[in-house]
Amino acid sequence: MIARVPEGQPVVCLSAALARVGNNRQILTDIATFFLEDTPNLLDEIRSGIDEQDSELAARRAHTMKGLAANFDALPCVAAAQDVEHQCLNQNWNAARDGYGHLVAEVERVLAALKAELSL
């Protein structure tokens, strides 16, 4: 059950993210840097949770990823993380593995967009 995002949805919407932080570009850059630094570990923990069928670990880390991506209005990534979270909570491990692959692809798109748009 992958949450559907409208076709053509931008990878991130930094104007909305910037408005949320009072148009303070430094705060947005700090949040983006945190995302860049923490994402590899979060993805590893999600994968480990899925591999070990630890629904609490995998779902909690997917939930964290969802929140981090939401900071940038990265709706396709948010939807992918929500799907993984849902599949893990329901212990649908094959669907969780499939969703994890989609999540990794969406995270990579967000990382590329943040690096390009914020010169990180």
N, CA, C and O atoms as CSV, one atom per row, in Angstrom:
chain,resi,resn,atom,element,x,y,z
A,1,MET,N,N,0.840,-1.178,0.000
A,1,MET,CA,C,0.000,0.000,0.000
A,1,MET,C,C,0.883,1.240,0.000
A,1,MET,O,O,1.134,1.839,1.046
A,2,ILE,N,N,1.344,1.610,-1.168
A,2,ILE,CA,C,2.154,2.816,-1.274
A,2,ILE,C,C,1.212,4.008,-1.328
A,2,ILE,O,O,0.297,4.061,-2.150
A,3,ALA,N,N,1.454,4.972,-0.430
A,3,ALA,CA,C,0.655,6.199,-0.440
A,3,ALA,C,C,0.883,6.899,-1.765
A,3,ALA,O,O,2.022,7.030,-2.212
A,4,ARG,N,N,-0.162,7.337,-2.379
A,4,ARG,CA,C,-0.064,7.956,-3.695
A,4,ARG,C,C,0.198,9.445,-3.570
A,4,ARG,O,O,-0.426,10.152,-2.779
A,5,VAL,N,N,1.147,9.893,-4.382
A,5,VAL,CA,C,1.490,11.302,-4.469
A,5,VAL,C,C,1.156,11.724,-5.890
A,5,VAL,O,O,1.436,10.984,-6.833
A,6,PRO,N,N,0.565,12.893,-6.059
A,6,PRO,CA,C,0.225,13.329,-7.415
A,6,PRO,C,C,1.431,13.291,-8.349
A,6,PRO,O,O,2.550,13.619,-7.955
A,7,GLU,N,N,1.182,12.888,-9.587
A,7,GLU,CA,C,2.221,12.839,-10.613
A,7,GLU,C,C,2.850,14.222,-10.773
A,7,GLU,O,O,2.148,15.233,-10.746
A,8,GLY,N,N,4.140,14.264,-10.937
A,8,GLY,CA,C,4.820,15.534,-11.131
A,8,GLY,C,C,5.094,16.298,-9.855
A,8,GLY,O,O,5.539,17.445,-9.909
A,9,GLN,N,N,4.838,15.690,-8.704
A,9,GLN,CA,C,5.100,16.333,-7.411
A,9,GLN,C,C,6.592,16.624,-7.305
A,9,GLN,O,O,7.408,15.738,-7.561
A,10,PRO,N,N,6.968,17.852,-6.931
A,10,PRO,CA,C,8.395,18.140,-6.793
A,10,PRO,C,C,9.048,17.284,-5.713
A,10,PRO,O,O,8.396,16.861,-4.758
A,11,VAL,N,N,10.330,17.039,-5.877
A,11,VAL,CA,C,11.071,16.229,-4.915
A,11,VAL,C,C,11.061,16.908,-3.556
A,11,VAL,O,O,10.821,16.260,-2.537
A,12,VAL,N,N,11.323,18.215,-3.534
A,12,VAL,CA,C,11.282,19.027,-2.313
A,12,VAL,C,C,10.641,20.364,-2.663
A,12,VAL,O,O,10.572,20.741,-3.833
A,13,CYS,N,N,10.178,21.072,-1.651
A,13,CYS,CA,C,9.658,22.429,-1.835
A,13,CYS,C,C,10.336,23.311,-0.797
A,13,CYS,O,O,9.828,23.522,0.304
A,14,LEU,N,N,11.497,23.817,-1.186
A,14,LEU,CA,C,12.283,24.581,-0.226
A,14,LEU,C,C,11.656,25.920,0.123
A,14,LEU,O,O,11.928,26.460,1.195
A,15,SER,N,N,10.827,26.468,-0.750
A,15,SER,CA,C,10.176,27.740,-0.399
A,15,SER,C,C,9.240,27.536,0.789
A,15,SER,O,O,9.191,28.380,1.684
A,16,ALA,N,N,8.499,26.432,0.811
A,16,ALA,CA,C,7.621,26.134,1.947
A,16,ALA,C,C,8.449,25.831,3.192
A,16,ALA,O,O,8.104,26.265,4.291
A,17,ALA,N,N,9.534,25.089,3.021
A,17,ALA,CA,C,10.400,24.760,4.151
A,17,ALA,C,C,11.036,26.027,4.726
A,17,ALA,O,O,11.138,26.185,5.943
A,18,LEU,N,N,11.452,26.908,3.856
A,18,LEU,CA,C,12.062,28.159,4.296
A,18,LEU,C,C,11.048,29.022,5.051
A,18,LEU,O,O,11.383,29.638,6.062
A,19,ALA,N,N,9.826,29.062,4.561
A,19,ALA,CA,C,8.777,29.839,5.241
A,19,ALA,C,C,8.525,29.299,6.644
A,19,ALA,O,O,8.269,30.075,7.565
A,20,ARG,N,N,8.594,27.972,6.822
A,20,ARG,CA,C,8.361,27.357,8.132
A,20,ARG,C,C,9.421,27.731,9.157
A,20,ARG,O,O,9.168,27.701,10.362
A,21,VAL,N,N,10.618,28.086,8.670
A,21,VAL,CA,C,11.690,28.453,9.600
A,21,VAL,C,C,11.916,29.967,9.590
A,21,VAL,O,O,13.023,30.443,9.840
A,22,GLY,N,N,10.864,30.704,9.302
A,22,GLY,CA,C,10.929,32.167,9.370
A,22,GLY,C,C,11.866,32.777,8.351
A,22,GLY,O,O,12.472,33.822,8.591
A,23,ASN,N,N,11.982,32.108,7.195
A,23,ASN,CA,C,12.866,32.555,6.114
A,23,ASN,C,C,14.328,32.662,6.540
A,23,ASN,O,O,15.096,33.451,5.989
A,24,ASN,N,N,14.691,31.861,7.523
A,24,ASN,CA,C,16.071,31.832,7.990
A,24,ASN,C,C,16.806,30.709,7.249
A,24,ASN,O,O,16.692,29.533,7.595
A,25,ARG,N,N,17.552,31.101,6.237
A,25,ARG,CA,C,18.236,30.122,5.386
A,25,ARG,C,C,19.248,29.281,6.176
A,25,ARG,O,O,19.460,28.111,5.859
A,26,GLN,N,N,19.872,29.873,7.202
A,26,GLN,CA,C,20.849,29.125,7.987
A,26,GLN,C,C,20.184,27.975,8.742
A,26,GLN,O,O,20.731,26.874,8.814
A,27,ILE,N,N,19.016,28.233,9.298
A,27,ILE,CA,C,18.295,27.156,9.993
A,27,ILE,C,C,17.946,26.045,9.008
A,27,ILE,O,O,18.117,24.866,9.315
A,28,LEU,N,N,17.458,26.419,7.823
A,28,LEU,CA,C,17.117,25.414,6.813
A,28,LEU,C,C,18.358,24.623,6.405
A,28,LEU,O,O,18.295,23.406,6.236
A,29,THR,N,N,19.462,25.303,6.251
A,29,THR,CA,C,20.711,24.612,5.898
A,29,THR,C,C,21.137,23.666,7.016
A,29,THR,O,O,21.603,22.558,6.750
A,30,ASP,N,N,20.979,24.096,8.251
A,30,ASP,CA,C,21.302,23.220,9.384
A,30,ASP,C,C,20.416,21.977,9.400
A,30,ASP,O,O,20.897,20.871,9.646
A,31,ILE,N,N,19.140,22.158,9.142
A,31,ILE,CA,C,18.213,21.016,9.100
A,31,ILE,C,C,18.592,20.076,7.960
A,31,ILE,O,O,18.563,18.855,8.117
A,32,ALA,N,N,18.943,20.645,6.821
A,32,ALA,CA,C,19.344,19.830,5.668
A,32,ALA,C,C,20.635,19.066,5.964
A,32,ALA,O,O,20.777,17.905,5.580
A,33,THR,N,N,21.557,19.711,6.637
A,33,THR,CA,C,22.812,19.052,6.998
A,33,THR,C,C,22.541,17.887,7.942
A,33,THR,O,O,23.129,16.815,7.795
A,34,PHE,N,N,21.655,18.094,8.909
A,34,PHE,CA,C,21.251,17.033,9.819
A,34,PHE,C,C,20.652,15.855,9.024
A,34,PHE,O,O,20.970,14.695,9.287
A,35,PHE,N,N,19.795,16.168,8.063
A,35,PHE,CA,C,19.187,15.135,7.210
A,35,PHE,C,C,20.275,14.363,6.465
A,35,PHE,O,O,20.254,13.133,6.436
A,36,LEU,N,N,21.223,15.078,5.867
A,36,LEU,CA,C,22.297,14.430,5.110
A,36,LEU,C,C,23.136,13.516,6.001
A,36,LEU,O,O,23.533,12.428,5.585
A,37,GLU,N,N,23.400,13.966,7.223
A,37,GLU,CA,C,24.247,13.189,8.127
A,37,GLU,C,C,23.523,11.993,8.732
A,37,GLU,O,O,24.130,10.940,8.930
A,38,ASP,N,N,22.236,12.142,9.026
A,38,ASP,CA,C,21.510,11.087,9.737
A,38,ASP,C,C,20.849,10.049,8.837
A,38,ASP,O,O,20.543,8.943,9.284
A,39,THR,N,N,20.632,10.393,7.598
A,39,THR,CA,C,19.900,9.500,6.704
A,39,THR,C,C,20.569,8.131,6.517
A,39,THR,O,O,19.877,7.115,6.592
A,40,PRO,N,N,21.884,8.064,6.278
A,40,PRO,CA,C,22.470,6.727,6.082
A,40,PRO,C,C,22.231,5.792,7.268
A,40,PRO,O,O,21.898,4.623,7.072
A,41,ASN,N,N,22.396,6.290,8.487
A,41,ASN,CA,C,22.182,5.463,9.671
A,41,ASN,C,C,20.709,5.054,9.799
A,41,ASN,O,O,20.403,3.906,10.123
A,42,LEU,N,N,19.810,5.995,9.545
A,42,LEU,CA,C,18.379,5.664,9.616
A,42,LEU,C,C,18.014,4.572,8.615
A,42,LEU,O,O,17.296,3.629,8.950
A,43,LEU,N,N,18.509,4.703,7.389
A,43,LEU,CA,C,18.215,3.683,6.379
A,43,LEU,C,C,18.779,2.327,6.788
A,43,LEU,O,O,18.134,1.295,6.601
A,44,ASP,N,N,19.994,2.337,7.352
A,44,ASP,CA,C,20.584,1.072,7.826
A,44,ASP,C,C,19.728,0.440,8.921
A,44,ASP,O,O,19.525,-0.774,8.938
A,45,GLU,N,N,19.226,1.277,9.840
A,45,GLU,CA,C,18.407,0.750,10.931
A,45,GLU,C,C,17.058,0.237,10.422
A,45,GLU,O,O,16.549,-0.767,10.921
A,46,ILE,N,N,16.486,0.912,9.443
A,46,ILE,CA,C,15.234,0.422,8.852
A,46,ILE,C,C,15.486,-0.936,8.213
A,46,ILE,O,O,14.727,-1.884,8.420
A,47,ARG,N,N,16.558,-1.019,7.434
A,47,ARG,CA,C,16.884,-2.277,6.751
A,47,ARG,C,C,17.130,-3.399,7.767
A,47,ARG,O,O,16.655,-4.520,7.589
A,48,SER,N,N,17.869,-3.091,8.820
A,48,SER,CA,C,18.126,-4.099,9.860
A,48,SER,C,C,16.829,-4.548,10.513
A,48,SER,O,O,16.622,-5.739,10.743
A,49,GLY,N,N,15.963,-3.597,10.809
A,49,GLY,CA,C,14.672,-3.932,11.408
A,49,GLY,C,C,13.848,-4.848,10.510
A,49,GLY,O,O,13.208,-5.789,10.979
A,50,ILE,N,N,13.875,-4.559,9.221
A,50,ILE,CA,C,13.140,-5.415,8.270
A,50,ILE,C,C,13.784,-6.792,8.217
A,50,ILE,O,O,13.093,-7.807,8.301
A,51,ASP,N,N,15.112,-6.831,8.077
A,51,ASP,CA,C,15.820,-8.122,7.987
A,51,ASP,C,C,15.611,-8.978,9.230
A,51,ASP,O,O,15.493,-10.200,9.139
A,52,GLU,N,N,15.565,-8.328,10.391
A,52,GLU,CA,C,15.394,-9.049,11.656
A,52,GLU,C,C,13.926,-9.185,12.053
A,52,GLU,O,O,13.603,-9.738,13.105
A,53,GLN,N,N,13.050,-8.676,11.202
A,53,GLN,CA,C,11.605,-8.665,11.464
A,53,GLN,C,C,11.297,-8.036,12.822
A,53,GLN,O,O,10.485,-8.539,13.599
A,54,ASP,N,N,11.964,-6.933,13.073
A,54,ASP,CA,C,11.752,-6.142,14.284
A,54,ASP,C,C,10.848,-4.977,13.891
A,54,ASP,O,O,11.318,-3.914,13.484
A,55,SER,N,N,9.559,-5.197,14.020
A,55,SER,CA,C,8.595,-4.202,13.533
A,55,SER,C,C,8.711,-2.886,14.283
A,55,SER,O,O,8.522,-1.824,13.689
A,56,GLU,N,N,9.017,-2.930,15.572
A,56,GLU,CA,C,9.119,-1.688,16.344
A,56,GLU,C,C,10.288,-0.830,15.853
A,56,GLU,O,O,10.122,0.366,15.611
A,57,LEU,N,N,11.459,-1.433,15.707
A,57,LEU,CA,C,12.630,-0.695,15.247
A,57,LEU,C,C,12.405,-0.134,13.845
A,57,LEU,O,O,12.595,1.060,13.612
A,58,ALA,N,N,12.003,-0.989,12.919
A,58,ALA,CA,C,11.852,-0.551,11.531
A,58,ALA,C,C,10.772,0.519,11.385
A,58,ALA,O,O,10.965,1.508,10.678
A,59,ALA,N,N,9.645,0.323,12.049
A,59,ALA,CA,C,8.548,1.293,11.940
A,59,ALA,C,C,8.928,2.617,12.582
A,59,ALA,O,O,8.619,3.680,12.044
A,60,ARG,N,N,9.586,2.561,13.711
A,60,ARG,CA,C,9.981,3.800,14.401
A,60,ARG,C,C,10.976,4.592,13.556
A,60,ARG,O,O,10.855,5.812,13.441
A,61,ARG,N,N,11.948,3.915,12.969
A,61,ARG,CA,C,12.942,4.615,12.140
A,61,ARG,C,C,12.309,5.124,10.842
A,61,ARG,O,O,12.673,6.196,10.359
A,62,ALA,N,N,11.380,4.378,10.282
A,62,ALA,CA,C,10.674,4.863,9.087
A,62,ALA,C,C,9.840,6.098,9.430
A,62,ALA,O,O,9.736,7.031,8.633
A,63,HIS,N,N,9.253,6.091,10.616
A,63,HIS,CA,C,8.482,7.248,11.077
A,63,HIS,C,C,9.398,8.472,11.215
A,63,HIS,O,O,9.019,9.579,10.833
A,64,THR,N,N,10.581,8.273,11.751
A,64,THR,CA,C,11.553,9.358,11.874
A,64,THR,C,C,11.930,9.888,10.492
A,64,THR,O,O,12.002,11.099,10.284
A,65,MET,N,N,12.170,8.979,9.554
A,65,MET,CA,C,12.517,9.392,8.184
A,65,MET,C,C,11.385,10.204,7.569
A,65,MET,O,O,11.616,11.190,6.869
A,66,LYS,N,N,10.168,9.777,7.840
A,66,LYS,CA,C,8.991,10.494,7.329
A,66,LYS,C,C,8.985,11.926,7.848
A,66,LYS,O,O,8.749,12.862,7.084
A,67,GLY,N,N,9.238,12.101,9.120
A,67,GLY,CA,C,9.254,13.435,9.704
A,67,GLY,C,C,10.379,14.300,9.172
A,67,GLY,O,O,10.181,15.485,8.907
A,68,LEU,N,N,11.551,13.720,9.016
A,68,LEU,CA,C,12.682,14.480,8.478
A,68,LEU,C,C,12.402,14.943,7.051
A,68,LEU,O,O,12.692,16.087,6.699
A,69,ALA,N,N,11.843,14.061,6.233
A,69,ALA,CA,C,11.538,14.422,4.847
A,69,ALA,C,C,10.438,15.480,4.781
A,69,ALA,O,O,10.426,16.318,3.879
A,70,ALA,N,N,9.521,15.436,5.735
A,70,ALA,CA,C,8.430,16.411,5.755
A,70,ALA,C,C,8.952,17.829,5.984
A,70,ALA,O,O,8.317,18.797,5.567
A,71,ASN,N,N,10.096,17.955,6.638
A,71,ASN,CA,C,10.692,19.277,6.830
A,71,ASN,C,C,10.910,20.011,5.513
A,71,ASN,O,O,10.914,21.241,5.478
A,72,PHE,N,N,11.091,19.261,4.435
A,72,PHE,CA,C,11.389,19.837,3.134
A,72,PHE,C,C,10.220,19.699,2.157
A,72,PHE,O,O,10.380,19.921,0.956
A,73,ASP,N,N,9.052,19.335,2.673
A,73,ASP,CA,C,7.886,19.063,1.826
A,73,ASP,C,C,8.243,18.058,0.732
A,73,ASP,O,O,7.789,18.171,-0.406
A,74,ALA,N,N,9.056,17.085,1.093
A,74,ALA,CA,C,9.478,16.032,0.169
A,74,ALA,C,C,8.404,14.948,0.164
A,74,ALA,O,O,8.610,13.849,0.679
A,75,LEU,N,N,7.256,15.276,-0.425
A,75,LEU,CA,C,6.078,14.414,-0.313
A,75,LEU,C,C,6.260,13.014,-0.887
A,75,LEU,O,O,5.751,12.064,-0.293
A,76,PRO,N,N,6.962,12.832,-2.018
A,76,PRO,CA,C,7.180,11.445,-2.461
A,76,PRO,C,C,7.981,10.621,-1.459
A,76,PRO,O,O,7.712,9.434,-1.273
A,77,CYS,N,N,8.964,11.245,-0.815
A,77,CYS,CA,C,9.759,10.550,0.194
A,77,CYS,C,C,8.921,10.281,1.445
A,77,CYS,O,O,9.004,9.206,2.038
A,78,VAL,N,N,8.126,11.255,1.831
A,78,VAL,CA,C,7.223,11.076,2.979
A,78,VAL,C,C,6.304,9.887,2.734
A,78,VAL,O,O,6.112,9.049,3.616
A,79,ALA,N,N,5.737,9.817,1.533
A,79,ALA,CA,C,4.821,8.718,1.202
A,79,ALA,C,C,5.532,7.375,1.233
A,79,ALA,O,O,4.971,6.386,1.707
A,80,ALA,N,N,6.758,7.330,0.732
A,80,ALA,CA,C,7.519,6.071,0.735
A,80,ALA,C,C,7.836,5.637,2.163
A,80,ALA,O,O,7.735,4.453,2.486
A,81,ALA,N,N,8.220,6.583,3.022
A,81,ALA,CA,C,8.511,6.252,4.419
A,81,ALA,C,C,7.244,5.803,5.142
A,81,ALA,O,O,7.283,4.879,5.955
A,82,GLN,N,N,6.140,6.448,4.850
A,82,GLN,CA,C,4.866,6.071,5.469
A,82,GLN,C,C,4.477,4.654,5.066
A,82,GLN,O,O,3.964,3.891,5.884
A,83,ASP,N,N,4.720,4.305,3.814
A,83,ASP,CA,C,4.414,2.957,3.350
A,83,ASP,C,C,5.255,1.927,4.109
A,83,ASP,O,O,4.731,0.915,4.575
A,84,VAL,N,N,6.554,2.185,4.229
A,84,VAL,CA,C,7.424,1.250,4.949
A,84,VAL,C,C,6.981,1.132,6.403
A,84,VAL,O,O,6.913,0.033,6.952
A,85,GLU,N,N,6.683,2.258,7.014
A,85,GLU,CA,C,6.213,2.245,8.401
A,85,GLU,C,C,4.960,1.368,8.538
A,85,GLU,O,O,4.875,0.526,9.432
A,86,HIS,N,N,4.014,1.575,7.658
A,86,HIS,CA,C,2.756,0.814,7.684
A,86,HIS,C,C,3.014,-0.687,7.499
A,86,HIS,O,O,2.470,-1.513,8.232
A,87,GLN,N,N,3.847,-1.026,6.514
A,87,GLN,CA,C,4.123,-2.446,6.238
A,87,GLN,C,C,4.830,-3.107,7.423
A,87,GLN,O,O,4.559,-4.262,7.752
A,88,CYS,N,N,5.731,-2.369,8.055
A,88,CYS,CA,C,6.446,-2.932,9.214
A,88,CYS,C,C,5.514,-3.118,10.405
A,88,CYS,O,O,5.557,-4.146,11.080
A,89,LEU,N,N,4.676,-2.122,10.656
A,89,LEU,CA,C,3.723,-2.253,11.767
A,89,LEU,C,C,2.808,-3.456,11.587
A,89,LEU,O,O,2.413,-4.104,12.556
A,90,ASN,N,N,2.475,-3.747,10.320
A,90,ASN,CA,C,1.598,-4.879,10.015
A,90,ASN,C,C,2.373,-6.167,9.731
A,90,ASN,O,O,1.790,-7.191,9.376
A,91,GLN,N,N,3.692,-6.098,9.894
A,91,GLN,CA,C,4.584,-7.235,9.686
A,91,GLN,C,C,4.418,-7.874,8.315
A,91,GLN,O,O,4.477,-9.095,8.172
A,92,ASN,N,N,4.214,-7.045,7.329
A,92,ASN,CA,C,4.171,-7.474,5.926
A,92,ASN,C,C,5.595,-7.335,5.380
A,92,ASN,O,O,5.914,-6.356,4.705
A,93,TRP,N,N,6.437,-8.307,5.672
A,93,TRP,CA,C,7.865,-8.165,5.447
A,93,TRP,C,C,8.246,-8.099,3.981
A,93,TRP,O,O,9.158,-7.349,3.631
A,94,ASN,N,N,7.590,-8.849,3.111
A,94,ASN,CA,C,7.908,-8.758,1.677
A,94,ASN,C,C,7.556,-7.379,1.139
A,94,ASN,O,O,8.326,-6.797,0.375
A,95,ALA,N,N,6.408,-6.855,1.528
A,95,ALA,CA,C,6.009,-5.511,1.103
A,95,ALA,C,C,6.936,-4.469,1.723
A,95,ALA,O,O,7.245,-3.463,1.084
A,96,ALA,N,N,7.378,-4.692,2.942
A,96,ALA,CA,C,8.307,-3.761,3.595
A,96,ALA,C,C,9.628,-3.719,2.840
A,96,ALA,O,O,10.204,-2.647,2.657
A,97,ARG,N,N,10.116,-4.886,2.399
A,97,ARG,CA,C,11.368,-4.926,1.629
A,97,ARG,C,C,11.208,-4.171,0.312
A,97,ARG,O,O,12.079,-3.395,-0.081
A,98,ASP,N,N,10.089,-4.409,-0.361
A,98,ASP,CA,C,9.832,-3.691,-1.616
A,98,ASP,C,C,9.735,-2.189,-1.362
A,98,ASP,O,O,10.308,-1.387,-2.101
A,99,GLY,N,N,9.014,-1.821,-0.325
A,99,GLY,CA,C,8.860,-0.408,0.008
A,99,GLY,C,C,10.173,0.230,0.401
A,99,GLY,O,O,10.402,1.407,0.123
A,100,TYR,N,N,11.039,-0.534,1.047
A,100,TYR,CA,C,12.346,-0.024,1.439
A,100,TYR,C,C,13.151,0.395,0.212
A,100,TYR,O,O,13.801,1.440,0.220
A,101,GLY,N,N,13.109,-0.411,-0.831
A,101,GLY,CA,C,13.818,-0.060,-2.068
A,101,GLY,C,C,13.309,1.250,-2.646
A,101,GLY,O,O,14.092,2.079,-3.108
A,102,HIS,N,N,12.011,1.429,-2.618
A,102,HIS,CA,C,11.400,2.678,-3.093
A,102,HIS,C,C,11.813,3.840,-2.193
A,102,HIS,O,O,12.115,4.927,-2.685
A,103,LEU,N,N,11.829,3.620,-0.892
A,103,LEU,CA,C,12.237,4.662,0.057
A,103,LEU,C,C,13.673,5.096,-0.202
A,103,LEU,O,O,13.961,6.293,-0.219
A,104,VAL,N,N,14.561,4.160,-0.399
A,104,VAL,CA,C,15.966,4.495,-0.665
A,104,VAL,C,C,16.067,5.372,-1.909
A,104,VAL,O,O,16.804,6.358,-1.915
A,105,ALA,N,N,15.332,5.022,-2.957
A,105,ALA,CA,C,15.360,5.821,-4.188
A,105,ALA,C,C,14.849,7.235,-3.938
A,105,ALA,O,O,15.415,8.201,-4.451
A,106,GLU,N,N,13.785,7.361,-3.153
A,106,GLU,CA,C,13.238,8.694,-2.858
A,106,GLU,C,C,14.188,9.508,-1.982
A,106,GLU,O,O,14.341,10.713,-2.182
A,107,VAL,N,N,14.821,8.854,-1.020
A,107,VAL,CA,C,15.792,9.552,-0.172
A,107,VAL,C,C,16.946,10.058,-1.024
A,107,VAL,O,O,17.408,11.182,-0.834
A,108,GLU,N,N,17.407,9.255,-1.946
A,108,GLU,CA,C,18.503,9.678,-2.823
A,108,GLU,C,C,18.103,10.904,-3.640
A,108,GLU,O,O,18.919,11.800,-3.859
A,109,ARG,N,N,16.851,10.943,-4.091
A,109,ARG,CA,C,16.379,12.125,-4.836
A,109,ARG,C,C,16.355,13.361,-3.940
A,109,ARG,O,O,16.734,14.449,-4.372
A,110,VAL,N,N,15.912,13.196,-2.703
A,110,VAL,CA,C,15.886,14.322,-1.762
A,110,VAL,C,C,17.306,14.805,-1.481
A,110,VAL,O,O,17.571,16.007,-1.497
A,111,LEU,N,N,18.213,13.874,-1.225
A,111,LEU,CA,C,19.596,14.250,-0.952
A,111,LEU,C,C,20.189,15.038,-2.120
A,111,LEU,O,O,20.845,16.060,-1.918
A,112,ALA,N,N,19.957,14.560,-3.334
A,112,ALA,CA,C,20.476,15.258,-4.519
A,112,ALA,C,C,19.882,16.654,-4.644
A,112,ALA,O,O,20.592,17.606,-4.968
A,113,ALA,N,N,18.573,16.778,-4.386
A,113,ALA,CA,C,17.917,18.088,-4.484
A,113,ALA,C,C,18.447,19.039,-3.425
A,113,ALA,O,O,18.706,20.207,-3.718
A,114,LEU,N,N,18.615,18.556,-2.191
A,114,LEU,CA,C,19.133,19.411,-1.126
A,114,LEU,C,C,20.559,19.861,-1.421
A,114,LEU,O,O,20.895,21.029,-1.225
A,115,LYS,N,N,21.387,18.953,-1.885
A,115,LYS,CA,C,22.765,19.299,-2.202
A,115,LYS,C,C,22.809,20.357,-3.301
A,115,LYS,O,O,23.593,21.304,-3.233
A,116,ALA,N,N,21.966,20.187,-4.307
A,116,ALA,CA,C,21.956,21.125,-5.438
A,116,ALA,C,C,21.401,22.486,-5.039
A,116,ALA,O,O,21.975,23.521,-5.376
A,117,GLU,N,N,20.282,22.478,-4.322
A,117,GLU,CA,C,19.582,23.740,-4.030
A,117,GLU,C,C,20.177,24.507,-2.861
A,117,GLU,O,O,20.027,25.726,-2.781
A,118,LEU,N,N,20.852,23.811,-1.954
A,118,LEU,CA,C,21.434,24.496,-0.784
A,118,LEU,C,C,22.965,24.520,-0.830
A,118,LEU,O,O,23.619,24.987,0.103
A,119,SER,N,N,23.516,24.013,-1.919
A,119,SER,CA,C,24.983,23.975,-2.089
A,119,SER,C,C,25.674,23.305,-0.915
A,119,SER,O,O,26.636,23.835,-0.359
A,120,LEU,N,N,25.173,22.135,-0.544
A,120,LEU,CA,C,25.771,21.385,0.585
A,120,LEU,C,C,26.864,20.451,0.091
A,120,LEU,O,O,27.478,19.743,0.889
